[in-house]
Amino acid sequence: MTDCTHLSDRMPDVALGRSRWTAAEERHLAVCADCRAEWTIVSAARRLGSALPAPGDPAVTAARVLGRIADERTRGRTRARVWMAAGLAAAAALAVIVGSRQTSGSGPAAGSTPDVPVATAPAPSGPAPVVAAPAVRGPVASGPPSAASTELPLPELDGLSAEALDSILRVLDEPLAKVDPYDNPTDQAGDHELERALAGLEG
Amino acid sequence: MSARTTPDPPTDATLAAAYRRGDERSATELVRRHAAAVGRFLYSSGAAASDVDDLVQETFFRAFRGLDGWRAEASFRSWLFTIGGNLLRDEFRKRKGRRMLSLEDRDLPDHADPHADLAAAEAEQRVREGLARLPRLQREVFLLRVQEGSAYEDIAAALGTTPGAARVHYHHAVKRLKELVR
């Protein structure tokens, strides 16, 4: 049987050189204009691109491709590290903000006292322990003790007597031990004591 | 006297598996086997001759990067052709619909039989222009069939369709090309 459908199905194989036309198929082609037109198209399509320059050295092409993939993976890992670092930094910043908010409402001493109270430390005699207390308490009350706050230089305190120092430390330690971030520190007995001291100073 | 047998060359699937395990020579072998066919497919699909090398490289880049997507239901080459087809579509969109086909990109005849070769070159050019106007699926089915001799089952697996539908696409492509090339 030689008909147009049969010939159409055979055309790719013949165009690719995998098969040859039989005599009957050649006779059909000679008389069927439609099949000849299709054969012209199929054989032309088969040849398309055959005059293109041969592809370059496959090793070079493969090396370029694999190099790009390696670069992409490296960039991906770097991006992942950057995002991780950014995430950690954001988390740390958030923790600092939350921490400072929780302690920022911890009493008038926190908001009104300077960060470095040492400069206003009192004279080492008389009512010194009481006067020194509000000034020194500032940083202690404004957050948990940290390496920075415990390492602050306090040269003025060096000149105080043992008694005066004990007095200051008692005032400092007492409210610190009671600090609860969810409580209002202004209700604490230590703060009242400090407020009284401040009122006394202000006359 | 013992007969010396040549070991069968590794299949594409074997090479792909070796590449996945880190053997870069397997990637080179896959490029060696398929680069020319991919280039011809891209050119036949409308890529400018001057772009073919870059597009071949990009096709292999996408292929090796997404090698896990090849499930060996279709041949590796057919799968590469579908990647190349996607790439061309992306390029076509990037160029905002301008055709990539260049009039200078015609296969030049050699000088054995100048008249016959010129006629053949003109036929090729008309077919190429006609192919560029076909719907993508018709074009790819036609080229896989005519340039690779792929069976409809393989074409269907590569293009995500059925063998019957692939056959219909092929015949639609031929019919349309006859009208366009006439």
Interface residues (C-beta under 8 A of the other chain):
Chain A: S8 M11 P12 D13 A15 L16 R18 D34 A37 E38 T40 I41 V42 A44 A45 R46 R47 L48 G49 S50 A51 L52 A54 P55 G56 P58 A59 T61 A62 A63 R64 V65 L66 R68 I69 E72
Chain B: E24 A27 T28 E29 L30 V31 R32 A35 A36 G39 R40 F41 Y43 S44 A49 V52 D53 V56 Q57 F60 F61 F64 R65 D107 L108 A120 A123 E124 R126 V127 R128 G130 L131 F142 L143 R145 V146 Q147 G149 H171 V174 L177 K178 V181 R182
